[in-house]
Amino acid sequence: MKYALLSVYDKTGIADFARVLEKSGYEIISTGGTFNLLKENGIKVTPIDEITGNPRNSFDGRMKTISFQIESGILFDRKNPKHVKEAEKLKIPQIDIVVCNLYPFEQKPGIETIDVGGPTMIRAAAKNSHSVLVVVSPDDYGLVAEALEKGKVTDQLRKELAARAFYHLSFYDSQIGSFFSNEKFPQELTVSLRRLNILRYGENPHQAGALYLMPKANSPIGKLKHLWGRELSGTNIGDIYTGLETVRQFSKPAAAVMKHLSPCGIATGKDSEEALDRAVKADPVSAFGGVVVLNKPMDVSAAKIIATFKNEKEGNTDIVAVPEISNDALELLKKVRKTMGVYTFGKIPVDRTENWDLKYFAGAVLLQDYDDNVEESFKDWKVVTKKKPTQKQIELMHFGFKAVKSVKSNSVLVVDKDIPMTRGIGSGQTSRIGATKIALEQAGDLAKDGILVSDSFFPFDDSVKMAAKFGIGAIVEQGGSVNDKLSIEAADKAGIPMVFTGRRAFRH
């Protein structure tokens, strides 16, 4: 007699799959809710306690499947004559298929939602995969049904199903570990990820890529909804993420235009239209082929900025990612460029559920805190020059320091003298003076009376002297260099107020 054991939390398609198993000659054993569902659908099913002999619902159901009969029926080696004879002698049922998936622990973490019997059955079946098929996802029912109907259950299929089973267990157990642990950085750690979708490609068209999400993560990335145009690539995901990290810092309407994981324009405004107009105008050359991210909904007025950029500057926008978009705005964008991808991600949450900012380095992983709560550091800023910045300059410094946090280091940017928008961004440079030069030259005449913002300290006074030549109105930097005195003296000589933040803002 061949048996299939069915005990699932996700009951999608289980009745139809059970009919396939029944048709293939399997007697079905089941538990609890799965048993009731199968019975209601007219499927002949044996309650598991008839096999185990365990008193029904003993210890509040904690012992439903845990038994010598069940685990032996899954684990005994069909290719070992001694095992086969022993199974016959002990009247152990031959369980050749185990269909089991586990309660998503992250939805309701607690002692009582820790499954013991389910993981035991899955692990036993996966270990004995050369004899037992283990199925942990409804997505695989069709694959297994086809193999059974054709009588071609290959070793490769068995291995693939076993691998998925062990991944399923690892994912499940990692959630339980997180529930119990109070350690910030545990000695051993499994980072659980659930695949969201297969991407168009990774960073380049010849690189395959997929997007995964941590359980319970409230990242807007996990809520991206495709409304129009191109599917996402790995580069698009990176740009959208960095754009989100940029605009989420602002309570006012904010816009970021991203290229290659770094902003080419950042701005705030009275509404999304004004913020986006400023962000595009900050560097229209670099904005070509960029990714637009907003922190507030897009209406038709904001969408017209994209259309104007296309018509007047012949500038294409690759991706638009916004919390929400009005119907008329979406219809307008559809006419601007057929291939432009339009995505929504819902409201950006104030607090994160993710524990770490995680960076992967080919087999090594860095886990660190997020560089959040920057506003709390503003109170520790120190004016180090004779000339003091005006209140307006301080407000623009606050904007600039939030903006520079999103730019690849070494980074220096120039903020407009009057409004919260970037005029020049020097990013990803190996020297501070190099980043300063790029930012100032990009800003050009608009650097005059603007704010120069650095993500770290100036190691020499050369950046301050260059800023003075462009007529910069104020400087904000980390401070802490052995040459701070020289930089302060250069600023005093030029009559430029300078503020030290005491906080570095590297992003790599």
Buried (B, 14 or more C-beta within 10 A) or exposed (E): EEBBBBBBEEBEBBBBBBBBBBEBEBBBBBBBEBBEBBEEEEBEBBBBBEBBEBEEEEEEEEBBBBBEBBBBBBBBEBEEEEBBEEBEEEEBBBBBBBBBBBBBBBEEBEEEBBBEBBBBBBBBBBBBBEBBBBBBBBEBBEBBBEBBEEEEBEEEBBEBBBEBBBBBBEBBBBBBBBBEEEEEEEEEBEBBBEEBEEBBBBBEEEEEBEBEBBBBBBBBBBBBEEBBBBEBBBBBBBBBBBBBBBBBBBEBBBBBBBBBBBBBBBBBBEBBBBBBBBBBBBBBEBBBEBBBBBBBBBBBBBBBBBBBBBEEBEBBBBBBBBBBBBEEBBEBBBEBBEEBBBBBBBEBEEEBEEBBBEEEEEEEEEBEEEBBEBEEEBEEBEBBBEBEBEEEBBEBBBBBBBBBBBBBBBBBBBBBBEBBBBBBBBBBBEEBBBBBBBBBBBBEEBBEBBBBBBBBBBBBBBBBBBBBEBBBBBBBBBBEBEBBEBBBBBBBEBEBBBBBBEBBBBBE
